[in-house]
Amino acid sequence: MEFLTGLIQFVLALVALILIHEFGHFLAAKFFKVEVEEFGIGFPPRVATLFQWKETKFTLNALPLGGFVRPKGENDPSVEGGLAAANPWVRLVVLFAGPAMNLLLGVILYAVIFMNVGVPDYDRVMIADIAENSPAHEAGLVPGDVILEIEGADVKSTTDLQEAVQSSLGTPIDIAYEREGEVQHVELTPRVNPPEGEGAIGILMSNPINQEANFFEALPAGGYAVVQHSRALLELPFRMIQGTISPEEGRVVGFVGMFNIFQEAREGEPTVGISPLLGVLSFVTSITISLGLLNLVPFPALDGGRILFTLPEIILRKRIPPQYENVINLIGFGLLLLLMIYINLQDIFSPPTLTR
């Protein structure tokens, strides 16, 4: 029963995030007077038409995996009043509005989290949890310690810490840390081949809490958190190539992997000192930011790929023939579907682990 409850909550959360994404497209289209024929909850076949507002039918569909917006003339520029016939700047804004809505939601959710736990200090790195029998554990470090320096170099972000550790695998390093206002030093050796999910020194990183804040005071910190979160996600491929993080730490997960992480968040693990509710909220925040960024990737069929097709028209005033664009987007959609199947099969046969 617990599994079923978690599954329903997980699906509802994903559907809500996708609908918010589509609502961004819908609002932008309506603002620019582009007609929207259908706003669908779930994917076809259609189960029922819930209601109609002006020209837009709001429908309930059989596959509860998200939602969609169907603008008039989406792929046909000959349809008057349709999206494809609109000014390229209008098309760009309508396409960008979906990811923007996800990122805006991320700002709001981060602000709600900070209202409850306080505004984090992003210039400091704190140990949130430690794996037993890890180098950090054996060296005497404990949750709550703030890492100040590694080998004399300042540590002001989780990236600083990870890069310093990864560049010294198998070599003793000096760590300066703060505990209860006192600066202390400890020496430990990052592991070359750590147990799966633990990382080289066995810590889960966080940021120390700086101050309490109400919602409006927390909004700027929420915006900064989204920027930092987005930056960390965008840097992942480069850091994997550089070897500063392992393939397991940087791997992409599908629905199965996300559900496993969601279940751990519901149980209050692995986030120490944060309630299960805030753990779930943190998970949803991470997913909405990821959804926004993913859709901005300039790949055919994604919003970013469709935005890319508007640029020649904006810059060179020459439009790519719609029939070519439609074929390329169709091929892109097929490739994305295959990639999604592969990622989810990988989740099933090799479940992801949360790295400390």
C-alpha positions, -999 to 999 in steps of 0.1 A, spaced: 0 0 0 29 23 9 44 16 -25 12 24 -43 7 56 -24 42 67 -33 37 58 -69 5 79 -71 21 109 -54 52 106 -78 30 105 -109 9 134 -97 40 155 -90 54 148 -125 21 155 -142 18 188 -122 53 199 -133 46 191 -169 12 209 -168 29 239 -153 54 238 -182 26 236 -207 7 264 -189 37 286 -197 33 279 -234 -5 285 -231 -2 319 -213 24 331 -238 3 320 -268 -28 337 -254 -8 369 -247 2 371 -283 -33 362 -295 -22 328 -309 -52 305 -308 -49 274 -287 -72 245 -298 -65 222 -269 -50 220 -234 -47 183 -226 -41 167 -192 -24 134 -200 -18 121 -235 -44 108 -260 -66 90 -265 -91 115 -252 -113 104 -223 -134 135 -219 -137 172 -226 -137 189 -192 -148 223 -204 -142 248 -232 -129 284 -227 -131 305 -258 -116 284 -286 -96 261 -262 -109 227 -252 -95 215 -218 -94 177 -221 -87 146 -199 -67 119 -217 -60 83 -210 -22 82 -205 -14 100 -172 21 109 -181 20 147 -184 1 170 -207 2 191 -239 -8 223 -255 -20 222 -291 -18 257 -307 -37 263 -339 -15 257 -370 14 246 -348 33 232 -378 16 249 -408 24 285 -415 -5 287 -440 -30 286 -411 -40 322 -402 -39 330 -365 -17 299 -359 16 295 -341 36 287 -373 23 318 -390 33 341 -362 63 364 -361 95 345 -353 99 365 -321 64 355 -310 72 318 -317 105 321 -297 88 336 -267 60 310 -267 85 282 -269 107 297 -242 77 303 -219 74 266 -209 109 261 -196 108 296 -180 77 286 -161 95 255 -147 125 277 -136 102 303 -121 85 275 -101 120 264 -89 126 299 -75 92 298 -56 98 263 -43 133 271 -31 119 302 -13 93 280 4 121 256 15 142 285 28 113 298 48 113 266 67 150 258 71 166 292 67 186 309 39 218 289 31 253 305 30 264 296 -6 300 306 1 305 278 26 303 240 24 289 220 54 290 182 59 253 170 61 260 133 65 290 109 67 293 73 56 305 49 82 341 37 79 348 63 53 379 84 54 359 114 67 344 92 94 377 77 105 393 111 105 367 123 131 347 147 109 310 149 119 278 163 103 277 201 109 314 206 103 321 234 78 350 227 53 371 259 50 402 248 31 418 217 14 456 218 12 455 256 19 430 263 -10 397 280 -1 366 258 -4 336 281 -12 314 256 -31 307 219 -35 325 221 -68 357 234 -51 356 205 -27 349 179 -53 377 191 -76 402 193 -47 394 158 -36 393 142 -70 427 157 -79 442 140 -48 429 104 -49 452 81 -29 471 111 -16 468 124 20 453 159 21 450 185 49 415 197 56 407 229 76 372 229 90 352 248 115 333 232 144 314 253 170 333 284 160 368 268 162 390 261 132 406 227 133 427 206 109 425 169 100 444 147 75 427 120 54 433 101 22 406 102 -5 398 67 -18 406 57 -54 379 31 -56 352 39 -29 321 18 -23 293 26 -47 274 57 -37 299 70 -11 323 91 -30 361 94 -23 358 107 12 323 96 21 304 129 28 271 144 18 275 181 12 252 210 20 254 247 28 252 260 64 221 280 73 228 317 76 195 333 87 157 329 89 136 346 63 100 351 53 88 342 18 96 375 1 130 377 19 138 342 7 129 349 -30 163 364 -40 180 334 -24 156 311 -43 166 328 -75 203 324 -67 197 288 -58 181 281 -92 211 297 -109 236 276 -89 215 245 -94 213 251 -131 250 258 -133 258 226 -115 236 206 -139 252 222 -170 287 216 -157 281 178 -151 291 166 -186 323 186 -185 332 175 -150 326 139 -160 350 143 -190 376 159 -167 372 131 -142 363 153 -112 331 133 -107 324 97 -115 300 84 -142 277 72 -114 275 107 -99 267 123 -132 245 97 -148 210 106 -161 181 88 -145 147 80 -159 113 75 -143 124 44 -124 154 62 -110 135 93 -101 108 73 -84 135 55 -63 149 89 -52 114 102 -46 107 73 -23 139 80 -3 129 116 0 94 106 13 111 85 40 133 114 51 165 100 37 192 108 29 187 144 38 196 147 75 177 171 96 150 179 70 115 165 73 102 141 46 78 168 34 107 192 27 127 163 12 99 157 -13 97 195 -19 134 195 -26 130 166 -50 102 184 -69 123 216 -70 152 196 -86 129 180 -111 113 212 -122 147 229 -128 159 198 -147 128 198 -168 132 235 -176 169 231 -186 163 198 -205 137 215 -227 161 243 -236 187 219 -250 189 227 -287 179 192 -299 151 186 -324 116 181 -309 126 199 -276 117 235 -271 153 244 -274 155 227 -308 124 245 -320 138 278 -307 169 271 -328 148 269 -359 135 305 -353 170 320 -352 178 319 -390 145 338 -396 153 363 -369 190 369 -378 190 362 -416 153 369 -423 152 335 -441 129 308 -428 138 271 -429 111 254 -449 85 240 -424 84 206 -441 121 201 -433 117 214 -398 88 190 -392 108 160 -405 138 169 -384 116 173 -353 100 139 -360 134 122 -362 145 140 -330 114 128 -312 121 92 -322 157 95 -310 145 110 -277 120 81 -273 148 55 -278 170 74 -254 142 74 -228 137 37 -232 174 30 -227 177 52 -196 147 36 -180 160 1 -188 193 11 -172 174 23 -141 158 -12 -138 189 -33 -143 214 -10 -127 195 12 -101 212 46 -94 227 53 -60 228 86 -41 265 95 -37 279 108 -5 
